[in-house]
Amino acid sequence: MDNDIIDVNYEDVNVEKSDNPREIKINADPLSTAISEVCGIANNITNAIKEYNICRQQEETKRAEIRAYLKIGLAEIEAKKECYIKQLEQHHEYQMENIKAINELALKQLNSNLETLKAATEIAKETKDFSTVIELMKINTSFIDIRSKFTLELMDKSTALESLNLEASTPAGYITSS
């Protein structure tokens, strides 16, 4: 036994993690040292895999949370978009009703002015004031021209507005949900 060599492996284990403030491992033969090292490597690999799995699970949880927030945000945007579109349509209908009422009043006023001019022309004819009759006829003709142009423009605008189909086309910049 005088030629036998004893291989001793001395290692200090991390003091903060152990219960014993100072733990020393001593292996007296090469086989137990190799086995101890292989077990240490296996423990390190196992710990690394555990840490990786924990990290992966945390990342998957964060991604799921982000997806949930994204779905909620998109739902809110879609709801607000629908609300704004409805308000816009209601406002548009209200404005169109107002414009239609104003146009009808303007047309009634033009027709009333034409009737007044006709009556004034008849009175001027009875009094044989032909210079006034001529002037009133010129004014009457210009009022008829104005009424005709107004009526044509009104018809063109109402035809153009009726031909618009707001639901068929989506304005640029709107997000469409799929």
Secondary structure by P-SEA (a helix, b strand, c coil): cccbbbbbbbbbcccccccccbbbbbbccaaaaaaaaaaaaaaaaaaaaaaaaaaaaaaaaaaaaaaaaaaaaaaaaaaaaaaaaaaaaaaaaaaaaaaaaaaaaaaaaaaaaaaaaaaaaaaaaaacaaaaaaaaaaaaaaaaaaaaaaaaaaaaaaaaaaaccccccccccccccc
